[in-house]
Amino acid sequence: MKSGALSVLVPVFNHARYLPELFRTLEEQSRPPKQIIFSDDRSMDGSPALVEAWAAGQSHVRLVRQQQNLGITENSNFLLRKAVGDYVLTLHSDDCLGQPDALAKMVEVLDRQPGVAMVTAPRQMIDEVSNPIRIEKKIMPGIYPRREVLRRILTTEANVIGEPSAVMFRRKALAAGFDPTYRQLWDLKGWLEILRAGDLAVLDSPLMKIREHIGQATRANTKVGRGVVEHLDLFSQLALNSNEILGNPEKSVLLHKLSRTAGRNSELGTTQVLSLLRRERQKIGFWRYWGNLCGYRLRKVFAFFAEKK
């Protein structure tokens, strides 16, 4: 069986202190990628010089210096347009690979399972100095069709698939790139698009190390409320089209939670979302909607006391 070519895409921004570890884990891979592209988004900490020094003599490694700051979504899209591999991994410059066979294991799944569009795995979360914090595992190993993944995303209101550094996918499944209007949930929006092309495969061991630190863009976007706005926008869209995925009880709970979040953040301009959610609740019917919520709350109470026994 011919193995598909892999492109590893690395958006870089002021992560000079973390790059040596990323380089080392790339060098250790038992299955090297065909192409590695670094796109530096106007770093001011010497990151480009480190990449240039490491790339010297490696014909499959390339550095692009952006002339203006693009932001993480557009920088990732720039890299996607330059990718030539059948498969793509967007490895953030503050993260790194967690095992020498990390790339090999993910590529093998895509090679052997033509119906799988993307592969993820548990993540080893690490701190600023690479100390382990915890293993992040949001979904059990296996192969999941789009419908099941969507149901899990909707019922948890969370990205159960994982961060960009932990997800390898078929390049053609995201031909249009990531949605540039999103700056925090751009990855989840992209995963939903990729799932239109096939299933999700989840492996059983932590293959990536994801770093948690103060300077992360996700934390900055959350602080200014962007995360709340994007969450409401994306999940309200999903809720409006969830009739074939969620039953009335699950959908009622989702609509209630989203309405509550929108109501608590009216200063962020959530009036339109509230109106959409209100109309969707009316389709379920007043009594059925509130009956579903009462049933949900009773189940939570029973579960709480069952745990206490």
Sine and cosine of phi, psi and omega as CSV:
sin_phi,cos_phi,sin_psi,cos_psi,sin_omega,cos_omega
0.00,0.00,0.78,-0.62,0.03,-1.00
-0.97,0.23,0.75,-0.66,-0.01,-1.00
-1.00,0.08,0.65,-0.76,0.03,-1.00
-0.94,0.35,0.52,-0.85,0.02,-1.00
-0.97,0.24,0.58,-0.81,-0.05,-1.00
-0.90,-0.44,0.73,-0.69,0.15,-0.99
-0.94,-0.34,0.82,-0.57,0.12,-0.99
-0.98,-0.19,0.86,-0.51,-0.09,-1.00
-0.93,-0.37,0.80,-0.60,-0.11,-0.99
-0.84,-0.54,0.99,-0.16,0.14,-0.99
-0.96,0.26,0.80,-0.60,-0.11,-0.99
-0.90,-0.43,0.71,-0.71,0.12,-0.99
-0.39,-0.92,0.97,-0.23,0.10,-0.99
0.81,0.59,0.73,0.69,0.02,-1.00
-0.84,-0.54,0.59,0.81,-0.04,-1.00
-0.83,0.56,-0.61,0.79,-0.07,-1.00
-0.93,0.38,-0.37,0.93,-0.04,-1.00
-0.98,-0.18,-0.26,0.97,-0.10,-0.99
-0.88,0.48,-0.65,0.76,-0.01,-1.00
-0.82,0.57,-0.62,0.78,0.02,-1.00
-0.93,0.36,-0.63,0.78,0.06,-1.00
-0.88,0.47,-0.72,0.70,0.03,-1.00
-0.84,0.54,-0.73,0.68,-0.06,-1.00
-0.87,0.49,-0.68,0.73,-0.04,-1.00
-0.95,0.32,-0.46,0.89,0.12,-0.99
-0.94,0.35,-0.65,0.76,0.01,-1.00
-0.90,0.44,-0.50,0.87,-0.08,-1.00
-0.99,0.15,-0.12,0.99,-0.12,-0.99
-0.92,0.39,0.73,-0.68,0.03,-1.00
-0.96,0.28,-0.34,0.94,0.01,-1.00
-0.80,-0.60,1.00,0.04,-0.06,-1.00
-0.91,0.41,0.54,-0.84,0.07,-1.00
-0.96,0.28,0.38,-0.92,0.07,-1.00
-0.95,0.31,-0.52,0.86,-0.13,-0.99
-0.58,-0.82,0.71,-0.71,0.14,-0.99
-0.79,-0.61,0.85,-0.52,0.02,-1.00
-0.86,-0.51,0.79,-0.61,0.14,-0.99
-0.97,-0.24,0.73,-0.68,0.09,-1.00
-0.86,-0.52,0.95,-0.30,-0.04,-1.00
-1.00,0.07,0.83,-0.56,-0.11,-0.99
-0.99,-0.12,0.84,0.54,0.03,-1.00
0.91,0.41,0.72,0.69,0.06,-1.00
-0.90,0.44,0.48,-0.88,0.00,-1.00
-0.84,-0.54,0.31,0.95,-0.07,-1.00
-0.87,-0.49,0.26,0.97,0.02,-1.00
1.00,0.02,0.15,0.99,0.00,-1.00
-0.84,0.54,-0.71,0.70,-0.02,-1.00
-0.85,0.52,-0.64,0.77,0.00,-1.00
-0.90,0.44,-0.63,0.78,0.04,-1.00
-0.90,0.43,-0.68,0.73,0.01,-1.00
-0.90,0.43,-0.70,0.72,0.01,-1.00
-0.86,0.52,-0.69,0.72,-0.01,-1.00
-0.90,0.44,-0.66,0.76,-0.02,-1.00
-0.95,0.30,-0.57,0.82,-0.06,-1.00
-0.97,0.25,-0.30,0.95,-0.06,-1.00
-0.82,0.58,0.81,-0.59,0.03,-1.00
0.99,0.10,-0.02,1.00,0.02,-1.00
-0.94,-0.34,0.97,-0.23,-0.13,-0.99
-0.92,0.39,-0.36,0.93,-0.03,-1.00
-1.00,0.00,0.00,1.00,-0.02,-1.00
-0.95,-0.33,0.72,-0.70,-0.05,-1.00
-0.67,-0.74,0.60,-0.80,0.10,-0.99
-0.90,-0.44,0.74,-0.67,0.12,-0.99
-0.89,-0.46,0.78,-0.62,0.07,-1.00
-0.99,-0.17,0.89,-0.46,0.01,-1.00
-0.95,0.30,0.59,-0.80,-0.01,-1.00
-0.99,0.15,-0.35,0.94,0.08,-1.00
-0.58,-0.81,0.41,-0.91,-0.03,-1.00
-0.93,0.36,0.82,-0.57,-0.05,-1.00
-0.99,-0.10,-0.46,0.89,-0.17,-0.99
1.00,0.04,0.33,-0.94,-0.15,-0.99
-0.90,0.44,-0.62,0.78,-0.05,-1.00
-0.93,0.38,-0.77,0.64,-0.02,-1.00
-0.93,0.38,-0.55,0.83,0.05,-1.00
-0.91,0.41,-0.64,0.77,0.06,-1.00
-0.90,0.43,-0.63,0.78,0.04,-1.00
-0.92,0.39,-0.62,0.78,0.07,-1.00
-0.84,0.54,-0.72,0.69,0.00,-1.00
-0.90,0.45,-0.65,0.76,0.02,-1.00
-0.87,0.50,-0.62,0.78,0.00,-1.00
-0.92,0.39,-0.43,0.90,0.00,-1.00
-1.00,0.01,-0.21,0.98,-0.07,-1.00
-0.94,0.33,0.59,-0.81,0.04,-1.00
-0.88,-0.48,-0.19,0.98,-0.06,-1.00
-0.95,0.30,0.35,-0.94,0.11,-0.99
-0.94,0.34,-0.55,0.84,-0.02,-1.00
-0.88,-0.48,0.45,-0.89,-0.06,-1.00
-0.72,-0.69,0.66,-0.75,0.19,-0.98
-0.78,-0.63,0.85,-0.52,0.06,-1.00
-1.00,-0.07,0.98,-0.18,-0.10,-1.00
-0.99,-0.16,0.94,-0.34,-0.04,-1.00
-0.93,0.38,0.53,-0.85,-0.17,-0.98
-0.95,0.30,-0.17,0.99,0.10,-0.99
-0.98,-0.17,0.00,1.00,0.06,-1.00
-0.96,-0.28,-0.02,-1.00,0.06,-1.00
-0.33,-0.94,0.16,-0.99,0.04,-1.00
-0.98,0.20,0.54,-0.84,-0.13,-0.99
-0.98,-0.21,-0.29,0.96,0.00,-1.00
-0.61,-0.79,0.49,-0.87,0.01,-1.00
-0.89,0.46,-0.38,0.92,0.01,-1.00
-0.96,-0.29,0.34,0.94,-0.04,-1.00
-0.85,0.52,-0.78,0.62,-0.02,-1.00
-0.91,0.41,-0.65,0.76,-0.02,-1.00
-0.87,0.49,-0.68,0.73,-0.02,-1.00
-0.90,0.43,-0.65,0.76,-0.03,-1.00
-0.96,0.29,-0.66,0.75,0.04,-1.00
-0.88,0.47,-0.65,0.76,-0.02,-1.00
-0.85,0.52,-0.64,0.77,0.02,-1.00
-0.89,0.45,-0.73,0.69,-0.01,-1.00
-0.92,0.39,-0.55,0.84,0.06,-1.00
-0.91,0.41,-0.69,0.72,-0.14,-0.99
-1.00,0.02,-0.31,0.95,-0.07,-1.00
-0.85,-0.53,1.00,0.06,-0.04,-1.00
-0.89,0.45,-0.34,0.94,0.02,-1.00
-1.00,0.10,-0.08,1.00,0.02,-1.00
-1.00,-0.04,0.79,-0.61,-0.01,-1.00
-0.99,-0.13,-0.39,0.92,-0.05,-1.00
-0.45,-0.89,0.46,-0.89,-0.03,-1.00
-0.78,-0.63,0.67,-0.74,0.09,-1.00
-0.69,-0.73,0.07,-1.00,-0.03,-1.00
-0.38,-0.92,0.27,-0.96,0.12,-0.99
-0.84,0.54,0.41,-0.91,-0.03,-1.00
-0.86,-0.50,0.65,-0.76,0.17,-0.99
-1.00,0.04,0.94,-0.35,0.04,-1.00
-0.98,0.18,0.70,-0.71,-0.03,-1.00
-0.77,-0.64,0.32,-0.95,0.01,-1.00
-1.00,-0.10,-0.19,-0.98,-0.09,-1.00
-0.88,0.47,-0.45,0.89,-0.01,-1.00
-0.94,-0.34,0.38,0.92,0.11,-0.99
0.95,0.30,0.28,0.96,0.12,-0.99
-0.96,0.28,0.68,-0.73,0.02,-1.00
-0.92,0.39,0.64,-0.77,0.02,-1.00
-0.95,-0.31,-0.82,0.58,-0.02,-1.00
-0.23,-0.97,0.27,-0.96,0.15,-0.99
-1.00,-0.08,0.82,-0.57,0.01,-1.00
-0.99,-0.12,0.88,-0.47,-0.06,-1.00
-0.62,-0.78,0.98,-0.20,-0.13,-0.99
-0.99,-0.17,-0.16,0.99,-0.04,-1.00
-0.47,-0.88,0.64,-0.77,-0.08,-1.00
-0.95,0.31,0.41,-0.91,0.02,-1.00
-0.85,0.52,0.55,-0.84,0.01,-1.00
0.52,-0.85,-0.09,-1.00,0.05,-1.00
-0.90,-0.44,0.80,-0.61,-0.12,-0.99
-0.85,-0.53,0.77,-0.64,0.11,-0.99
-0.95,0.32,0.30,-0.95,-0.07,-1.00
-0.81,0.59,-0.69,0.72,-0.05,-1.00
-0.85,0.53,-0.69,0.72,-0.03,-1.00
-0.93,0.36,-0.63,0.78,0.02,-1.00
-0.90,0.43,-0.69,0.72,0.02,-1.00
-0.88,0.48,-0.66,0.75,0.01,-1.00
-0.87,0.49,-0.67,0.74,0.00,-1.00
-0.92,0.39,-0.63,0.78,0.03,-1.00
-0.90,0.43,-0.69,0.73,-0.05,-1.00
-0.94,0.35,-0.65,0.76,-0.06,-1.00
-0.97,0.23,-0.35,0.94,0.03,-1.00
-0.97,-0.25,-0.23,0.97,-0.11,-0.99
0.79,0.61,0.70,0.72,-0.08,-1.00
-0.57,-0.82,0.36,-0.93,0.10,-0.99
-0.99,0.12,1.00,-0.06,-0.04,-1.00
-0.99,0.15,-0.12,0.99,-0.05,-1.00
-0.99,0.12,-0.72,0.69,0.07,-1.00
0.75,-0.66,0.10,-1.00,0.01,-1.00
-0.96,0.30,0.35,-0.94,0.00,-1.00
-0.79,0.61,-0.63,0.77,-0.03,-1.00
-0.91,0.41,-0.28,0.96,-0.06,-1.00
-0.97,-0.24,0.11,0.99,-0.12,-0.99
-0.81,-0.59,0.84,-0.54,0.12,-0.99
-0.95,-0.30,0.67,-0.74,-0.06,-1.00
-0.59,-0.81,0.26,-0.97,0.05,-1.00
-0.97,0.26,0.80,-0.60,-0.10,-0.99
-0.85,0.53,-0.64,0.77,-0.05,-1.00
-0.93,0.38,-0.30,0.95,0.00,-1.00
-0.96,0.27,-0.23,0.97,0.03,-1.00
-0.77,-0.64,0.78,0.62,-0.09,-1.00
-0.87,0.49,-0.54,0.84,-0.03,-1.00
-1.00,0.07,-0.10,1.00,0.01,-1.00
0.99,0.13,-0.07,-1.00,0.03,-1.00
-0.98,0.19,0.49,-0.87,-0.02,-1.00
-0.94,0.35,0.92,-0.40,-0.07,-1.00
-0.94,0.34,-0.19,0.98,0.03,-1.00
-0.98,0.20,-0.18,0.98,0.03,-1.00
-0.97,-0.24,0.71,-0.71,0.02,-1.00
-0.89,-0.46,-0.23,0.97,0.08,-1.00
-0.89,-0.46,-0.75,0.66,-0.03,-1.00
-1.00,-0.08,0.38,0.92,0.00,-1.00
-0.87,0.50,-0.56,0.83,-0.01,-1.00
-0.94,0.35,-0.74,0.67,0.01,-1.00
-0.88,0.48,-0.66,0.75,0.04,-1.00
-0.87,0.50,-0.64,0.77,0.05,-1.00
-0.92,0.39,-0.65,0.76,0.01,-1.00
-0.88,0.48,-0.62,0.78,0.02,-1.00
-0.89,0.46,-0.59,0.80,0.04,-1.00
-0.93,0.36,-0.69,0.72,0.00,-1.00
-0.88,0.48,-0.59,0.81,-0.02,-1.00
-0.90,0.44,-0.29,0.96,0.09,-1.00
-0.92,0.40,-0.37,0.93,-0.06,-1.00
-1.00,-0.07,-0.15,0.99,-0.03,-1.00
0.23,-0.97,-0.22,-0.97,-0.10,-0.99
-1.00,0.04,0.15,-0.99,0.10,-0.99
-0.96,-0.29,0.78,-0.63,0.11,-0.99
-0.96,-0.27,0.72,-0.70,0.01,-1.00
-0.87,-0.49,0.85,-0.53,0.01,-1.00
-1.00,0.04,0.12,-0.99,-0.18,-0.98
-0.97,-0.22,-0.22,0.98,-0.06,-1.00
-0.88,-0.48,0.48,-0.88,-0.01,-1.00
-0.92,0.38,0.92,-0.39,-0.05,-1.00
-0.98,-0.19,-0.27,0.96,-0.05,-1.00
-0.79,-0.61,0.43,-0.90,0.13,-0.99
-0.92,-0.38,0.86,-0.50,-0.03,-1.00
-0.95,-0.31,0.82,-0.58,-0.11,-0.99
-1.00,-0.04,0.69,-0.72,0.12,-0.99
-0.95,-0.31,0.83,-0.56,0.02,-1.00
-0.43,-0.90,0.26,-0.97,-0.14,-0.99
-0.89,0.45,-0.55,0.83,-0.14,-0.99
-0.99,0.11,0.15,0.99,-0.07,-1.00
-0.91,0.41,0.61,-0.79,-0.01,-1.00
-0.89,0.46,-0.59,0.81,-0.01,-1.00
-0.87,0.49,-0.67,0.75,0.01,-1.00
-0.91,0.40,-0.64,0.77,0.00,-1.00
-0.90,0.43,-0.68,0.73,0.00,-1.00
-0.91,0.41,-0.58,0.82,0.01,-1.00
-0.91,0.42,-0.64,0.77,-0.06,-1.00
-0.90,0.45,-0.53,0.85,-0.02,-1.00
-1.00,-0.05,0.14,0.99,0.06,-1.00
1.00,0.04,-0.07,1.00,-0.02,-1.00
-0.87,0.49,-0.61,0.79,-0.01,-1.00
-0.87,0.49,-0.65,0.76,0.01,-1.00
-0.91,0.41,-0.71,0.70,-0.02,-1.00
-0.88,0.47,-0.72,0.69,-0.01,-1.00
-0.92,0.40,-0.62,0.78,0.03,-1.00
-0.87,0.49,-0.74,0.67,0.00,-1.00
-0.90,0.43,-0.66,0.76,-0.01,-1.00
-0.89,0.45,-0.77,0.64,-0.07,-1.00
-0.93,0.36,-0.75,0.67,-0.09,-1.00
-0.96,0.28,-0.46,0.89,0.09,-1.00
-0.93,0.36,-0.62,0.79,0.08,-1.00
-0.87,0.48,-0.71,0.70,0.01,-1.00
-0.90,0.44,-0.65,0.76,-0.03,-1.00
-0.89,0.46,-0.63,0.78,-0.03,-1.00
-0.91,0.41,-0.36,0.93,-0.05,-1.00
-0.88,-0.47,0.53,0.84,-0.13,-0.99
-0.96,-0.27,0.17,0.99,-0.10,-0.99
-0.87,0.48,-0.54,0.84,-0.02,-1.00
-1.00,0.08,-0.08,1.00,-0.06,-1.00
-0.93,-0.37,-0.69,0.73,-0.03,-1.00
-0.95,-0.32,0.59,-0.81,0.17,-0.99
-0.97,0.23,0.18,-0.98,0.00,-1.00
-0.83,0.56,-0.66,0.75,0.02,-1.00
-0.88,0.48,-0.73,0.68,-0.01,-1.00
-0.91,0.42,-0.65,0.76,-0.01,-1.00
-0.92,0.39,-0.62,0.79,0.03,-1.00
-0.87,0.49,-0.68,0.73,0.00,-1.00
-0.90,0.44,-0.69,0.72,0.01,-1.00
-0.88,0.47,-0.72,0.69,0.00,-1.00
-0.88,0.48,-0.63,0.77,0.01,-1.00
-0.90,0.43,-0.72,0.69,-0.02,-1.00
-0.90,0.44,-0.67,0.74,0.01,-1.00
-0.92,0.40,-0.65,0.76,0.02,-1.00
-0.89,0.46,-0.64,0.76,0.01,-1.00
-0.90,0.43,-0.68,0.73,0.03,-1.00
-0.89,0.45,-0.69,0.72,0.01,-1.00
-0.90,0.44,-0.66,0.75,0.00,-1.00
-0.91,0.42,-0.56,0.83,0.00,-1.00
-0.98,0.20,-0.19,0.98,-0.04,-1.00
-0.81,-0.59,0.66,0.76,-0.05,-1.00
-0.88,0.47,-0.43,0.90,0.01,-1.00
-0.92,0.39,-0.23,0.97,0.01,-1.00
-1.00,-0.04,0.12,0.99,0.03,-1.00
0.98,0.19,0.74,0.67,-0.08,-1.00
-0.99,-0.14,0.22,0.98,-0.07,-1.00
-0.86,0.50,-0.68,0.73,-0.03,-1.00
-0.91,0.42,-0.65,0.76,0.03,-1.00
-0.89,0.46,-0.68,0.73,0.03,-1.00
-0.85,0.52,-0.65,0.76,0.01,-1.00
-0.91,0.42,-0.68,0.74,0.03,-1.00
-0.88,0.48,-0.71,0.71,-0.02,-1.00
-0.91,0.41,-0.60,0.80,0.01,-1.00
-0.90,0.45,-0.68,0.73,0.02,-1.00
-0.90,0.43,-0.60,0.80,0.00,-1.00
-0.93,0.36,-0.59,0.81,0.06,-1.00
-0.91,0.43,-0.61,0.80,-0.01,-1.00
-0.90,0.43,-0.50,0.87,0.03,-1.00
-0.92,0.40,-0.55,0.84,0.03,-1.00
-0.95,0.30,-0.57,0.82,-0.03,-1.00
0.97,-0.25,0.64,-0.77,-0.11,-0.99
-0.83,0.56,-0.82,0.58,-0.11,-0.99
-0.93,0.36,-0.64,0.76,0.01,-1.00
-0.91,0.41,-0.66,0.75,-0.01,-1.00
-0.87,0.50,-0.79,0.61,-0.03,-1.00
-0.94,0.34,-0.50,0.87,0.10,-0.99
-0.90,0.43,-0.64,0.77,0.05,-1.00
-0.89,0.46,-0.66,0.75,0.01,-1.00
-0.92,0.40,-0.65,0.76,0.03,-1.00
-0.89,0.45,-0.66,0.75,0.04,-1.00
-0.89,0.46,-0.65,0.76,0.03,-1.00
-0.88,0.47,-0.70,0.72,-0.03,-1.00
-0.93,0.36,-0.60,0.80,0.05,-1.00
-0.90,0.44,-0.65,0.76,0.02,-1.00
-0.89,0.46,-0.61,0.79,0.04,-1.00
-0.91,0.41,-0.64,0.77,0.02,-1.00
-0.90,0.43,-0.72,0.69,0.00,-1.00
-0.88,0.47,-0.65,0.76,0.00,-1.00
-0.90,0.43,-0.61,0.79,0.00,-1.00
-0.89,0.46,-0.74,0.67,-0.03,-1.00
-0.95,0.31,-0.49,0.87,0.05,-1.00
-0.91,0.42,-0.59,0.81,0.03,-1.00
-0.93,0.36,-0.47,0.88,-0.03,-1.00
-0.97,0.24,-0.34,0.94,-0.04,-1.00
-0.95,0.31,0.00,0.00,0.00,0.00
